[in-house]
Amino acid sequence: MIWPIIAAIVVAFAVSYFMQPKQKGAKSSLLSDFDLPTAEVGREIPVLFGTRDIKSSNIVWYGDLKTKAIKK
């Protein structure tokens, strides 16, 4: 009596597995892909009042950004 239910569950899992969309190869992100703030001498520093979204800010230091190879 329980075997038809188990068989239906196995068939449903098999159908859902084979019908899922196939993933294409993932491409790793490069540091140049990110929109990071810049630090330029002589560039104007905006004075803002209130809440604003600054698209290209001019900052002095922004983390230690470097890549390191993964070794196994």
Secondary structure, 3 states (H helix, E strand, C coil): CCHHHHHHHHHHHHHHHHHCCCCCCCCCCCHHHCCCCECCCCCCCCCCCCCCCCCCCECCCCCCCCCCCCCC
